[in-house]
Amino acid sequence: MAGRKKLNRSVINVRVGTDTPEILKNKAKALGYIHGGEGATGQLLDAIAQDLIQLIPTEQLIKTLDNY
């Protein structure tokens, strides 16, 4: 069989702020989701979708920490 191995992946297109792709790459890299030396945003999104990473609104986090 010739060519690249097919990966079980989907492609999505989203409209985000101009700085958002770089911010997400940096967050992905900081959390250890790396591909080709850069942050892997697809892996980061997979982790969020699979509940491996929990998103907490900053305001809620601050209120929670203030109660300790």
C-alpha positions in Angstrom: 0.0 0.0 0.0 1.4 3.4 -1.0 1.0 6.7 0.7 0.6 7.9 4.2 -1.2 5.9 6.9 -4.8 7.2 7.3 -5.5 8.5 10.7 -9.0 8.4 12.3 -9.3 12.2 12.5 -11.8 14.9 11.6 -11.2 18.4 10.4 -13.1 21.4 11.8 -13.0 25.0 10.8 -13.7 27.7 13.4 -13.6 31.5 13.4 -11.5 32.7 16.3 -9.6 35.9 17.2 -6.3 36.5 15.4 -4.3 35.7 18.5 -6.3 32.6 19.5 -4.4 30.0 17.4 -1.1 30.9 18.9 -2.5 31.1 22.5 -4.0 27.6 22.1 -0.7 26.2 20.7 1.1 27.6 23.7 -1.5 26.2 26.2 -1.3 22.8 24.4 2.5 22.8 24.6 2.5 23.8 28.3 0.1 20.9 29.1 2.3 18.4 27.2 0.3 18.1 24.0 3.1 18.4 21.5 3.6 17.4 17.8 6.5 18.5 15.7 7.9 20.6 18.5 4.8 22.8 18.7 1.7 22.7 20.7 -0.9 20.3 19.3 -4.2 22.1 19.4 -6.1 19.0 18.0 -4.8 16.9 20.9 -5.7 19.6 23.4 -9.3 19.7 22.0 -9.5 15.9 22.1 -8.5 16.0 25.8 -11.2 18.6 26.5 -13.8 16.6 24.6 -12.9 13.4 26.5 -13.0 15.1 29.9 -9.3 14.6 30.4 -9.1 18.3 31.0 -11.7 20.3 32.9 -12.4 23.9 31.9 -13.4 26.1 34.8 -14.5 29.7 34.3 -12.0 32.1 36.0 -14.7 33.9 38.0 -15.9 30.5 39.4 -12.4 29.5 40.3 -11.8 32.8 42.1 -15.0 32.4 44.1 -14.1 28.8 45.0 -10.6 29.7 46.1 -11.9 32.7 48.1 -14.0 30.3 50.2 -10.9 28.4 51.4 
